[in-house]
Amino acid sequence: MYRSRFNKSRTNVRRWQIGAVAGLALATVGVGLGVASAAEAVPTVNCPSVNNLPAVPAQAQAEVKRNLELLNTQISEANNRLRTSVGEGGPAFIQNAILGPLADKRFATINRIETAIGRNAAKPNLNAEGLSKCSLNEDGGNSAQQPTDVPAAGENAGGGDAAAGLPTINCPAVDNLPAVPAQAQAEVQRNLELLNTQISEANNRIRTSVGQGGPAFIQNAILGPLQSKRFATINRIETAIGRNAAKPDLNAEGLSVCSLNEDGGASAEQPTDVPAGNAGGNAGGNAGNGNAGNGNAGNGGATGALPTVNCPAVNNLPTIPAQAAAEVQRNLELLNTQIAEANARIASSVGQGGPAFIQNAILGPLEDKRFATINRIETAIGRNAVKPNLNAEGLAPCSLNQ
C-alpha cells in the first residue's frame, strides 16, 4: 500500500516535470515568434536628401563630403537605435529619443556644409531647417541614403544639363554716377562690385532651387530679396558720395528692380568703374592740412578734423530665443566695441600711411570683424529657431563721417 502511494507520487512528479518543460518550450517559442514579428515591423528612418548643393569650391570639397557622409552615419545610428529599443518608453519615445536628436544633428551638419562653402564662395541657404526633419517608414524597409557626390565648380548638383534652360537675372546698371570724390572712391567701388555679387548669388539660388515652391517662388524668394539688397546698396553709394559732395539721386527705387532672362544666358554685369571727382573733395574744410583723401595725413594732430566711423545698425533682428539672448547681446555689444576701437585707431594714427591707409588698415579689418560677429548672431539664433539672414554682407562695411 505504501509502495503504491510512493510510485503514484513519483509518477505525478514526472508528469509535472514533463509539463513544465513543455510549457517552457512553448513559452520560449512564443517569445521567439514575438521578437521575430516585432523585428519585421520595426520602422526605419526616412530623411530628405540634401540634393540642392551649388558648385562647391575646391577648398571645401573634402569638408562637404565628410559632412554628407556623416548624414548617412546619423541615419544608420538612428535605425540601430530603433532596432535595439523595441518596447521602450511610451508613444512619444521614438520622437523624443530618436527623431528629435537626429533632427538636431542633421541641422548642425547641414549648417556646417553651408559654412564650408561660404568660406570661398557665396554662402548658400540649403534649407537646413526643412531638411533636418526625418519621418518613419512605419513598415520598415531600407532608408534612403544621402548622395555623397560633391558638385565641383562649374557643375550642378542636378546634373550637367540641369541649368541649360534656367532663367537668369537681368538687372539695370547703375550707370548714372556723377564725379565721385576721392574720399568716396573705394566705398563706391565696393558697392558697385557688391551689386555683381548679389546678381551672382541670385543666379545660384535659381539653379539650386529648381522644383521648389509654386509659380511665385522666384519672385518671392529671389527677386524680392534681391531688390531689397540692391536698394540698400545703391543708397549706400548715394550716401558715400554725399559726405563729400552734393548727394546724388541715383534712382535707387527704379534701379533696384530686376527681371528675368527667361531663356537663360549670361546676366549683364554691373560696370564697376568709378568716375573720378575733385581730389580735394571737401578741400574747403581741409585746405592747407595736406589731406590726401584719407582724412588724416599731415593734419598735424588737429583732431577736430578727424573722421569717425559710420556703421549701419543691426536693427533687423527677429524674436530671439531665450537660450540665445545672452550670446546675441554679447555680440551686439561687441559691434559697439569694434566701432570704438576703430575710432581710437583713427585718432592714434594721424599722419600714418598713404591715401588708402584708413581703408586698408582700419575700415577693411573692421568690416571683417563685423561680418564674423553678425554671422555669430545668426548662428546663435539658429541653434534654437529658424536661422535668420541678417544681411551680414551688407551690414559689415562701414564708412566715415568726414
C-alpha positions as a Markdown table, in Angstrom:
| # | Residue | x | y | z |
|---|---|---|---|---|
| 1 | Met | 0.0 | 0.0 | 0.0 |
| 2 | Tyr | 2.8 | 2.3 | 0.9 |
| 3 | Arg | 4.8 | 1.4 | -2.2 |
| 4 | Ser | 1.7 | 2.1 | -4.4 |
| 5 | Arg | 1.4 | 5.6 | -3.0 |
| 6 | Phe | 5.1 | 6.2 | -3.4 |
| 7 | Asn | 5.0 | 5.1 | -7.0 |
| 8 | Lys | 2.0 | 7.3 | -7.7 |
| 9 | Ser | 3.8 | 10.3 | -6.2 |
| 10 | Arg | 6.8 | 9.7 | -8.4 |
| 11 | Thr | 4.6 | 9.4 | -11.5 |
| 12 | Asn | 2.9 | 12.7 | -10.6 |
| 13 | Val | 6.3 | 14.4 | -10.2 |
| 14 | Arg | 7.5 | 13.1 | -13.6 |
| 15 | Arg | 4.3 | 14.3 | -15.2 |
| 16 | Trp | 4.7 | 17.8 | -13.6 |
| 17 | Gln | 8.3 | 17.9 | -14.9 |
| 18 | Ile | 7.3 | 17.0 | -18.4 |
| 19 | Gly | 4.5 | 19.5 | -18.4 |
| 20 | Ala | 6.8 | 22.2 | -17.1 |
| 21 | Val | 9.4 | 21.5 | -19.8 |
| 22 | Ala | 6.8 | 21.5 | -22.5 |
| 23 | Gly | 5.3 | 24.8 | -21.1 |
| 24 | Leu | 8.7 | 26.4 | -21.0 |
| 25 | Ala | 9.4 | 25.3 | -24.6 |
| 26 | Leu | 6.1 | 26.7 | -25.8 |
| 27 | Ala | 6.8 | 30.0 | -23.9 |
| 28 | Thr | 10.3 | 30.2 | -25.5 |
| 29 | Val | 8.9 | 29.5 | -29.0 |
| 30 | Gly | 6.2 | 32.1 | -28.3 |
| 31 | Val | 8.7 | 34.7 | -27.2 |
| 32 | Gly | 10.9 | 33.9 | -30.2 |
| 33 | Leu | 7.9 | 34.4 | -32.6 |
| 34 | Gly | 7.0 | 37.6 | -30.8 |
| 35 | Val | 10.5 | 39.0 | -31.3 |
| 36 | Ala | 10.6 | 37.9 | -34.9 |
| 37 | Ser | 7.3 | 39.6 | -35.5 |
| 38 | Ala | 8.4 | 42.7 | -33.8 |
| 39 | Ala | 11.6 | 42.9 | -35.8 |
| 40 | Glu | 9.7 | 42.7 | -39.0 |
| 41 | Ala | 7.6 | 45.7 | -38.0 |
| 42 | Val | 10.4 | 47.9 | -36.7 |
| 43 | Pro | 10.2 | 51.2 | -38.5 |
| 44 | Thr | 13.2 | 52.8 | -40.2 |
| 45 | Val | 14.2 | 56.4 | -40.7 |
| 46 | Asn | 13.2 | 58.4 | -43.8 |
| 47 | Cys | 15.2 | 61.6 | -44.3 |
| 48 | Pro | 15.1 | 64.1 | -47.1 |
| 49 | Ser | 18.3 | 64.3 | -49.2 |
| 50 | Val | 20.5 | 67.4 | -49.4 |
| 51 | Asn | 20.4 | 67.5 | -53.2 |
| 52 | Asn | 20.5 | 71.2 | -53.7 |
| 53 | Leu | 24.2 | 71.8 | -53.4 |
| 54 | Pro | 25.7 | 74.5 | -55.5 |
| 55 | Ala | 29.1 | 74.2 | -57.2 |
| 56 | Val | 31.5 | 73.6 | -54.3 |
| 57 | Pro | 34.9 | 75.3 | -54.3 |
| 58 | Ala | 37.9 | 73.0 | -54.4 |
| 59 | Gln | 38.9 | 74.2 | -50.9 |
| 60 | Ala | 35.6 | 73.0 | -49.4 |
| 61 | Gln | 35.2 | 69.7 | -51.3 |
| 62 | Ala | 36.7 | 67.4 | -48.6 |
| 63 | Glu | 34.8 | 69.0 | -45.7 |
| 64 | Val | 31.5 | 69.0 | -47.6 |
| 65 | Lys | 32.0 | 65.3 | -48.5 |
| 66 | Arg | 32.7 | 64.4 | -44.9 |
| 67 | Asn | 29.5 | 66.0 | -43.7 |
| 68 | Leu | 27.4 | 64.4 | -46.4 |
| 69 | Glu | 28.8 | 61.0 | -45.3 |
| 70 | Leu | 28.0 | 62.0 | -41.7 |
| 71 | Leu | 24.4 | 62.4 | -42.6 |
| 72 | Asn | 24.3 | 58.7 | -43.7 |
| 73 | Thr | 26.1 | 57.7 | -40.4 |
| 74 | Gln | 23.4 | 59.5 | -38.4 |
| 75 | Ile | 20.7 | 57.7 | -40.3 |
| 76 | Ser | 22.4 | 54.4 | -39.6 |
| 77 | Glu | 22.7 | 55.2 | -35.9 |
| 78 | Ala | 19.1 | 56.1 | -35.7 |
| 79 | Asn | 18.0 | 52.9 | -37.3 |
| 80 | Asn | 20.1 | 50.9 | -34.9 |
| 81 | Arg | 18.6 | 52.8 | -32.0 |
| 82 | Leu | 15.1 | 51.9 | -33.3 |
| 83 | Arg | 16.0 | 48.2 | -33.5 |
| 84 | Thr | 17.6 | 48.0 | -30.1 |
| 85 | Ser | 14.9 | 49.9 | -28.2 |
| 86 | Val | 11.8 | 48.0 | -29.2 |
| 87 | Gly | 9.3 | 48.2 | -26.4 |
| 88 | Glu | 11.0 | 51.0 | -24.6 |
| 89 | Gly | 9.2 | 54.2 | -23.5 |
| 90 | Gly | 5.7 | 55.4 | -24.3 |
| 91 | Pro | 4.0 | 56.5 | -27.5 |
| 92 | Ala | 6.3 | 59.6 | -27.9 |
| 93 | Phe | 9.5 | 57.6 | -27.3 |
| 94 | Ile | 10.7 | 57.5 | -30.9 |
| 95 | Gln | 10.0 | 61.2 | -31.5 |
| 96 | Asn | 11.7 | 62.4 | -28.2 |
| 97 | Ala | 14.6 | 59.9 | -28.0 |
| 98 | Ile | 15.4 | 59.3 | -31.7 |
| 99 | Leu | 13.9 | 61.6 | -34.3 |
| 100 | Gly | 14.3 | 64.8 | -32.2 |
| 101 | Pro | 18.0 | 64.3 | -31.6 |
| 102 | Leu | 18.5 | 63.2 | -35.2 |
| 103 | Ala | 17.0 | 66.5 | -36.4 |
| 104 | Asp | 19.4 | 68.5 | -34.2 |
| 105 | Lys | 22.4 | 66.6 | -35.5 |
| 106 | Arg | 21.3 | 67.0 | -39.2 |
| 107 | Phe | 20.6 | 70.7 | -38.7 |
| 108 | Ala | 24.1 | 71.2 | -37.3 |
| 109 | Thr | 25.7 | 69.1 | -40.1 |
| 110 | Ile | 23.9 | 71.0 | -43.0 |
| 111 | Asn | 24.9 | 74.3 | -41.4 |
| 112 | Arg | 28.5 | 73.1 | -41.4 |
| 113 | Ile | 28.2 | 72.4 | -45.2 |
| 114 | Glu | 26.8 | 75.9 | -45.8 |
| 115 | Thr | 29.6 | 77.4 | -43.8 |
| 116 | Ala | 32.3 | 75.4 | -45.5 |
| 117 | Ile | 31.1 | 76.5 | -48.9 |
| 118 | Gly | 30.7 | 80.1 | -47.7 |
| 119 | Arg | 34.4 | 80.5 | -46.8 |
| 120 | Asn | 35.3 | 80.5 | -50.5 |
| 121 | Ala | 32.1 | 81.3 | -52.4 |
| 122 | Ala | 28.6 | 82.8 | -51.8 |
| 123 | Lys | 27.2 | 81.1 | -48.7 |
| 124 | Pro | 24.2 | 79.0 | -49.8 |
| 125 | Asn | 20.9 | 78.5 | -48.0 |
| 126 | Leu | 20.4 | 74.8 | -48.2 |
| 127 | Asn | 17.2 | 74.9 | -46.1 |
| 128 | Ala | 18.7 | 73.2 | -43.0 |
| 129 | Glu | 15.5 | 73.8 | -41.1 |
| 130 | Gly | 13.4 | 71.9 | -43.6 |
| 131 | Leu | 15.9 | 69.1 | -44.5 |
| 132 | Ser | 16.9 | 68.3 | -40.9 |
| 133 | Lys | 13.5 | 66.7 | -40.1 |
| 134 | Cys | 13.1 | 63.0 | -40.7 |
| 135 | Ser | 10.0 | 60.8 | -40.6 |
| 136 | Leu | 9.5 | 57.0 | -40.3 |
| 137 | Asn | 9.0 | 54.2 | -42.8 |
| 138 | Glu | 6.4 | 52.5 | -40.5 |
| 139 | Asp | 6.6 | 49.2 | -42.2 |
| 140 | Gly | 10.4 | 49.1 | -42.2 |
| 141 | Gly | 12.4 | 48.9 | -45.4 |
| 142 | Asn | 15.7 | 50.4 | -46.3 |
| 143 | Ser | 16.3 | 54.1 | -45.5 |
| 144 | Ala | 17.1 | 56.3 | -48.5 |
| 145 | Gln | 20.8 | 57.1 | -48.5 |
| 146 | Gln | 22.2 | 60.6 | -48.7 |
| 147 | Pro | 24.1 | 61.1 | -52.0 |
| 148 | Thr | 27.7 | 62.0 | -51.2 |
| 149 | Asp | 28.9 | 63.2 | -54.6 |
| 150 | Val | 30.1 | 66.8 | -54.4 |
| 151 | Pro | 29.5 | 69.0 | -57.4 |
| 152 | Ala | 32.7 | 70.7 | -58.4 |
| 153 | Ala | 32.9 | 74.2 | -59.6 |
| 154 | Gly | 31.2 | 74.5 | -62.9 |
| 155 | Glu | 28.9 | 71.6 | -62.3 |
| 156 | Asn | 25.3 | 71.5 | -60.9 |
| 157 | Ala | 24.0 | 69.0 | -58.3 |
| 158 | Gly | 21.1 | 68.2 | -60.5 |
| 159 | Gly | 23.2 | 67.1 | -63.5 |
| 160 | Gly | 25.3 | 68.7 | -66.1 |
| 161 | Asp | 22.5 | 70.0 | -68.3 |
| 162 | Ala | 20.1 | 70.9 | -65.5 |
| 163 | Ala | 20.8 | 74.6 | -65.8 |
| 164 | Ala | 20.6 | 74.8 | -69.5 |
| 165 | Gly | 17.0 | 76.2 | -69.7 |
| 166 | Leu | 17.0 | 78.1 | -66.4 |
| 167 | Pro | 16.3 | 81.8 | -66.3 |
| 168 | Thr | 19.0 | 84.3 | -65.2 |
| 169 | Ile | 18.8 | 87.6 | -63.5 |
| 170 | Asn | 18.5 | 90.8 | -65.6 |
| 171 | Cys | 19.3 | 94.0 | -63.6 |
| 172 | Pro | 19.6 | 97.6 | -64.8 |
| 173 | Ala | 23.1 | 99.0 | -64.5 |
| 174 | Val | 23.9 | 101.9 | -62.1 |
| 175 | Asp | 25.5 | 103.9 | -64.9 |
| 176 | Asn | 24.4 | 107.4 | -63.9 |
| 177 | Leu | 27.2 | 108.1 | -61.3 |
| 178 | Pro | 28.4 | 111.7 | -61.0 |
| 179 | Ala | 32.0 | 112.5 | -60.4 |
| 180 | Val | 32.9 | 110.7 | -57.2 |
| 181 | Pro | 35.1 | 112.5 | -54.6 |
| 182 | Ala | 38.4 | 110.8 | -53.9 |
| 183 | Gln | 37.4 | 110.0 | -50.3 |
| 184 | Ala | 34.4 | 108.0 | -51.5 |
| 185 | Gln | 36.0 | 106.2 | -54.4 |
| 186 | Ala | 36.9 | 103.0 | -52.5 |
| 187 | Glu | 33.4 | 102.7 | -50.9 |
| 188 | Val | 31.6 | 103.3 | -54.1 |
| 189 | Gln | 33.8 | 100.7 | -55.8 |
| 190 | Arg | 33.0 | 98.1 | -53.2 |
| 191 | Asn | 29.3 | 98.7 | -53.5 |
| 192 | Leu | 29.3 | 98.5 | -57.3 |
| 193 | Glu | 31.1 | 95.2 | -57.0 |
| 194 | Leu | 28.6 | 94.1 | -54.4 |
| 195 | Leu | 25.8 | 94.6 | -57.0 |
| 196 | Asn | 27.5 | 92.0 | -59.2 |
| 197 | Thr | 27.9 | 89.6 | -56.2 |
| 198 | Gln | 24.2 | 89.9 | -55.5 |
| 199 | Ile | 23.4 | 89.0 | -59.1 |
| 200 | Ser | 25.7 | 86.0 | -58.9 |
| 201 | Glu | 24.1 | 84.8 | -55.7 |
| 202 | Ala | 20.6 | 85.2 | -57.1 |
| 203 | Asn | 21.5 | 83.2 | -60.2 |
| 204 | Asn | 23.0 | 80.5 | -58.0 |
| 205 | Arg | 19.8 | 80.4 | -55.9 |
| 206 | Ile | 17.8 | 79.9 | -59.1 |
| 207 | Arg | 20.0 | 77.0 | -60.1 |
| 208 | Thr | 19.9 | 75.3 | -56.7 |
| 209 | Ser | 16.1 | 75.7 | -56.1 |
| 210 | Val | 14.7 | 74.0 | -59.2 |
| 211 | Gly | 11.4 | 72.4 | -58.4 |
| 212 | Gln | 10.9 | 74.3 | -55.1 |
| 213 | Gly | 7.8 | 76.4 | -54.3 |
| 214 | Gly | 5.0 | 77.5 | -56.5 |
| 215 | Pro | 4.7 | 79.8 | -59.5 |
| 216 | Ala | 5.6 | 82.9 | -57.4 |
| 217 | Phe | 8.7 | 81.2 | -55.8 |
| 218 | Ile | 11.3 | 83.1 | -57.8 |
| 219 | Gln | 9.6 | 86.4 | -57.3 |
| 220 | Asn | 9.0 | 86.0 | -53.6 |
| 221 | Ala | 12.2 | 84.1 | -52.6 |
| 222 | Ile | 14.8 | 85.5 | -55.0 |
| 223 | Leu | 13.8 | 88.7 | -56.9 |
| 224 | Gly | 12.1 | 90.3 | -53.9 |
| 225 | Pro | 15.1 | 89.9 | -51.5 |
| 226 | Leu | 17.5 | 90.9 | -54.4 |
| 227 | Gln | 15.5 | 94.1 | -54.9 |
| 228 | Ser | 15.9 | 95.0 | -51.1 |
| 229 | Lys | 19.6 | 94.3 | -51.2 |
| 230 | Arg | 20.1 | 96.4 | -54.3 |
| 231 | Phe | 18.1 | 99.3 | -52.9 |
| 232 | Ala | 20.2 | 99.4 | -49.8 |
| 233 | Thr | 23.5 | 99.1 | -51.8 |
| 234 | Ile | 22.6 | 102.0 | -54.2 |
| 235 | Asn | 21.5 | 104.1 | -51.2 |
| 236 | Arg | 24.9 | 103.5 | -49.7 |
| 237 | Ile | 26.6 | 104.7 | -52.9 |
| 238 | Glu | 24.5 | 107.9 | -52.7 |
| 239 | Thr | 25.4 | 108.4 | -49.1 |
| 240 | Ala | 29.1 | 107.8 | -49.6 |
| 241 | Ile | 29.2 | 110.5 | -52.4 |
| 242 | Gly | 27.1 | 112.8 | -50.3 |
| 243 | Arg | 29.6 | 113.0 | -47.5 |
| 244 | Asn | 32.0 | 115.0 | -49.6 |
| 245 | Ala | 29.9 | 116.4 | -52.4 |
| 246 | Ala | 26.3 | 117.0 | -53.3 |
| 247 | Lys | 24.3 | 113.8 | -52.6 |
| 248 | Pro | 23.1 | 112.4 | -55.9 |
| 249 | Asp | 19.7 | 110.8 | -56.6 |
| 250 | Leu | 20.6 | 107.6 | -58.5 |
| 251 | Asn | 17.0 | 106.4 | -58.6 |
| 252 | Ala | 17.6 | 103.5 | -56.2 |
| 253 | Glu | 13.8 | 102.8 | -56.3 |
| 254 | Gly | 13.9 | 102.2 | -60.1 |
| 255 | Leu | 17.3 | 100.6 | -60.4 |
| 256 | Ser | 16.8 | 98.1 | -57.6 |
| 257 | Val | 14.1 | 96.1 | -59.6 |
| 258 | Cys | 15.4 | 93.2 | -61.6 |
| 259 | Ser | 13.6 | 90.9 | -64.1 |
| 260 | Leu | 14.4 | 87.5 | -65.6 |
| 261 | Asn | 16.1 | 86.4 | -68.8 |
| 262 | Glu | 13.6 | 83.5 | -69.2 |
| 263 | Asp | 15.7 | 81.7 | -71.8 |
| 264 | Gly | 18.9 | 81.9 | -69.7 |
| 265 | Gly | 22.1 | 83.4 | -70.9 |
| 266 | Ala | 24.7 | 85.5 | -69.1 |
| 267 | Ser | 23.5 | 88.2 | -66.8 |
| 268 | Ala | 24.6 | 91.7 | -67.6 |
| 269 | Glu | 27.5 | 92.8 | -65.4 |
| 270 | Gln | 27.3 | 96.0 | -63.3 |
| 271 | Pro | 30.1 | 98.3 | -64.5 |
| 272 | Thr | 32.5 | 99.0 | -61.6 |
| 273 | Asp | 34.5 | 101.9 | -63.0 |
| 274 | Val | 34.2 | 104.9 | -60.7 |
| 275 | Pro | 34.2 | 108.3 | -62.4 |
| 276 | Ala | 36.9 | 110.4 | -60.6 |
| 277 | Gly | 36.0 | 113.7 | -59.0 |
| 278 | Asn | 37.9 | 116.5 | -57.4 |
| 279 | Ala | 40.7 | 115.0 | -55.4 |
| 280 | Gly | 40.1 | 117.7 | -52.8 |
| 281 | Gly | 36.6 | 116.7 | -52.3 |
| 282 | Asn | 35.8 | 118.7 | -49.2 |
| 283 | Ala | 39.0 | 120.7 | -49.6 |
| 284 | Gly | 37.4 | 123.8 | -48.2 |
| 285 | Gly | 37.4 | 122.2 | -44.8 |
| 286 | Asn | 40.9 | 120.8 | -45.1 |
| 287 | Ala | 42.8 | 123.3 | -47.2 |
| 288 | Gly | 46.4 | 123.6 | -46.2 |
| 289 | Asn | 46.4 | 120.5 | -44.0 |
| 290 | Gly | 47.9 | 118.2 | -46.6 |
| 291 | Asn | 44.8 | 115.9 | -46.7 |
| 292 | Ala | 45.3 | 113.3 | -49.4 |
| 293 | Gly | 42.0 | 111.6 | -49.3 |
| 294 | Asn | 42.2 | 109.6 | -46.0 |
| 295 | Gly | 41.2 | 112.4 | -43.7 |
| 296 | Asn | 44.4 | 112.1 | -41.6 |
| 297 | Ala | 47.7 | 112.6 | -43.5 |
| 298 | Gly | 49.6 | 115.7 | -42.5 |
| 299 | Asn | 47.0 | 117.3 | -40.3 |
| 300 | Gly | 49.5 | 117.7 | -37.5 |
| 301 | Gly | 47.3 | 116.2 | -34.8 |
| 302 | Ala | 44.3 | 118.5 | -35.4 |
| 303 | Thr | 41.8 | 116.1 | -34.0 |
| 304 | Gly | 38.9 | 118.4 | -34.7 |
| 305 | Ala | 39.0 | 117.5 | -38.4 |
| 306 | Leu | 39.4 | 113.7 | -37.8 |
| 307 | Pro | 36.8 | 111.4 | -39.4 |
| 308 | Thr | 34.9 | 108.9 | -37.3 |
| 309 | Val | 33.4 | 105.5 | -38.2 |
| 310 | Asn | 29.9 | 105.3 | -39.5 |
| 311 | Cys | 28.5 | 101.7 | -39.4 |
| 312 | Pro | 24.9 | 100.6 | -40.3 |
| 313 | Ala | 22.9 | 99.3 | -37.3 |
| 314 | Val | 21.9 | 95.6 | -37.0 |
| 315 | Asn | 18.2 | 96.5 | -36.4 |
| 316 | Asn | 16.6 | 93.7 | -38.3 |
| 317 | Leu | 16.8 | 91.1 | -35.5 |
| 318 | Pro | 13.9 | 88.6 | -35.3 |
| 319 | Thr | 12.4 | 87.4 | -32.0 |
| 320 | Ile | 15.4 | 85.8 | -30.1 |
| 321 | Pro | 15.0 | 82.5 | -28.2 |
| 322 | Ala | 15.8 | 82.8 | -24.5 |
| 323 | Gln | 18.7 | 80.3 | -24.9 |
| 324 | Ala | 20.4 | 82.7 | -27.4 |
| 325 | Ala | 19.7 | 86.1 | -25.7 |
| 326 | Ala | 22.9 | 86.4 | -23.7 |
| 327 | Glu | 25.1 | 85.4 | -26.7 |
| 328 | Val | 23.3 | 87.8 | -29.1 |
| 329 | Gln | 23.6 | 90.6 | -26.5 |
| 330 | Arg | 27.4 | 90.0 | -26.2 |
| 331 | Asn | 27.9 | 90.2 | -29.9 |
| 332 | Leu | 25.7 | 93.3 | -30.3 |
| 333 | Glu | 27.9 | 95.0 | -27.6 |
| 334 | Leu | 31.0 | 93.7 | -29.4 |
| 335 | Leu | 29.9 | 95.6 | -32.5 |
| 336 | Asn | 30.0 | 98.8 | -30.5 |
| 337 | Thr | 33.4 | 97.9 | -29.1 |
| 338 | Gln | 34.7 | 97.4 | -32.6 |
| 339 | Ile | 33.5 | 100.9 | -33.6 |
| 340 | Ala | 35.1 | 102.4 | -30.6 |
| 341 | Glu | 38.4 | 100.6 | -31.3 |
| 342 | Ala | 38.3 | 101.8 | -34.9 |
| 343 | Asn | 37.8 | 105.4 | -33.8 |
| 344 | Ala | 40.6 | 105.1 | -31.4 |
| 345 | Arg | 42.8 | 103.7 | -34.1 |
| 346 | Ile | 42.0 | 106.7 | -36.4 |
| 347 | Ala | 42.8 | 109.1 | -33.6 |
| 348 | Ser | 46.1 | 107.4 | -32.7 |
| 349 | Ser | 47.4 | 107.0 | -36.3 |
| 350 | Val | 47.3 | 110.6 | -37.5 |
| 351 | Gly | 49.9 | 111.1 | -40.2 |
| 352 | Gln | 50.5 | 107.4 | -40.8 |
| 353 | Gly | 50.3 | 105.7 | -44.2 |
| 354 | Gly | 49.2 | 107.0 | -47.6 |
| 355 | Pro | 45.8 | 107.9 | -49.1 |
| 356 | Ala | 44.3 | 104.5 | -48.6 |
| 357 | Phe | 45.6 | 104.0 | -45.0 |
| 358 | Ile | 42.3 | 104.2 | -43.2 |
| 359 | Gln | 40.6 | 102.0 | -45.7 |
| 360 | Asn | 43.3 | 99.3 | -45.7 |
| 361 | Ala | 44.3 | 99.4 | -42.0 |
| 362 | Ile | 41.1 | 100.3 | -40.3 |
| 363 | Leu | 37.8 | 100.0 | -42.3 |
| 364 | Gly | 38.9 | 96.8 | -44.0 |
| 365 | Pro | 39.7 | 94.9 | -40.8 |
| 366 | Leu | 36.6 | 96.4 | -39.2 |
| 367 | Glu | 34.4 | 95.0 | -42.0 |
| 368 | Asp | 35.9 | 91.5 | -41.5 |
| 369 | Lys | 35.2 | 91.7 | -37.7 |
| 370 | Arg | 31.7 | 92.9 | -38.2 |
| 371 | Phe | 30.9 | 90.2 | -40.8 |
| 372 | Ala | 32.1 | 87.5 | -38.4 |
| 373 | Thr | 30.2 | 89.0 | -35.4 |
| 374 | Ile | 26.9 | 89.3 | -37.3 |
| 375 | Asn | 27.4 | 85.7 | -38.6 |
| 376 | Arg | 27.7 | 84.6 | -34.9 |
| 377 | Ile | 24.5 | 86.3 | -34.1 |
| 378 | Glu | 22.7 | 84.4 | -36.9 |
| 379 | Thr | 24.2 | 81.1 | -35.8 |
| 380 | Ala | 23.3 | 81.7 | -32.1 |
| 381 | Ile | 19.6 | 82.3 | -33.0 |
| 382 | Gly | 19.7 | 79.4 | -35.5 |
| 383 | Arg | 20.5 | 76.9 | -32.8 |
| 384 | Asn | 17.0 | 77.2 | -31.3 |
| 385 | Ala | 14.9 | 78.8 | -34.0 |
| 386 | Val | 15.0 | 79.4 | -37.8 |
| 387 | Lys | 18.4 | 80.8 | -38.7 |
| 388 | Pro | 17.9 | 84.4 | -39.9 |
| 389 | Asn | 19.7 | 86.2 | -42.7 |
| 390 | Leu | 20.7 | 89.5 | -41.2 |
| 391 | Asn | 22.5 | 90.6 | -44.4 |
| 392 | Ala | 26.0 | 90.4 | -42.8 |
| 393 | Glu | 27.5 | 91.1 | -46.2 |
| 394 | Gly | 25.6 | 94.4 | -46.4 |
| 395 | Leu | 25.8 | 95.5 | -42.7 |
| 396 | Ala | 29.5 | 94.7 | -42.3 |
| 397 | Pro | 31.0 | 97.6 | -44.4 |
| 398 | Cys | 31.4 | 100.9 | -42.6 |
| 399 | Ser | 32.2 | 104.4 | -44.0 |
| 400 | Leu | 33.5 | 107.6 | -42.5 |
| 401 | Asn | 31.9 | 110.7 | -41.0 |
| 402 | Gln | 34.4 | 113.0 | -42.6 |
